[in-house]
């Protein structure tokens, strides 16, 4: 089932930009790649820390030093929003 990946940028701990993309949790790297390309933001480097946080919590943050190019935010956060399951469905 498709959930959503919430991509947010922050400057001085204030939300500056956010957008939602439909995705599965396991497809996040491709979703992030396409979203950032569309938004003209440099691609971050996924290291072990990011992969562990994503697998354990469905959330991770990328700091400017995780990007090859300069970025105009203090960090980029991605989180997974699981699809709602209707328990009353018969």
N, C-alpha and C positions, 0 to 999 in steps of 0.2 A: 504494500500500500504506500501511496505517496504521502509524505509529510511535507514540511516546509523547512527550508534553511533560511534563517534570519541573519542577514549580513548587516553589521553596524560599524560605523566609524566614530571615534571619540577624540575630542581635543579638550585637554584640561578636565577630564572626567565628565564632559558634557557630550551628549549625543549630538552628532553633527549630520549624520546621514544614516538611513536604514532602508532596507528593501527585503522583500520576501521572494523566494524562488521555490517552486515545487521540486521536490527531490526525495529520494530515499536516503536513509542515513548512510548506507554503504556507498552511495554515489556522490558524496560531498565534494571530493577533490575535483571531479569533472564539473559539477555544478558551480563551484567557486571559480574555477578556471574560466568558464563561459561568462559568468556574471561579471567578474573583474575585467575581462576583455571588453565586454559590452560597455562597462562604466569607465573604461580607459584608466584603470588602476593597475599598477605593477603586480605581478604574481608573487605571492610569498613562497618561501621554501618551507615545506612540511618536514619538520624534524621529528625525532622520536617523542619528544615532549608533547608536541601537537597531536600526534597520532594516539598516544596514550590518553590524553585528555578527551579527545573526540570519542574514542571507543568506550571510555569509562563514564563520561558525563554528557556526551552530545554537545560539548561546548569547548571552544579553545580561543585563545587570543594571539594575534600576531603583532609584534612590536615593529617599529621602523627598521631595526637591524635584521629582521626576518625577510626583508625585501631587498632585491638587488638595486632597484631604482629608488630615488627619493620619493617619499609620500608626504601628504599634507595633513596627517593626523597622528595622534599619539599611539593609538592602537586600533586594530580592526578585530572585531569579535564576531565569531560565527556560532550559531546555536541551532539545534535541531528541535523542531516542534512536531511531535508525533501526531498522526491523524487521530481524530476522535473516534472512538469505537462506541457504537450505539448498543448498549447492553439490553435495552428493552425490545430489540428487534426479535420478532418471532417468526 
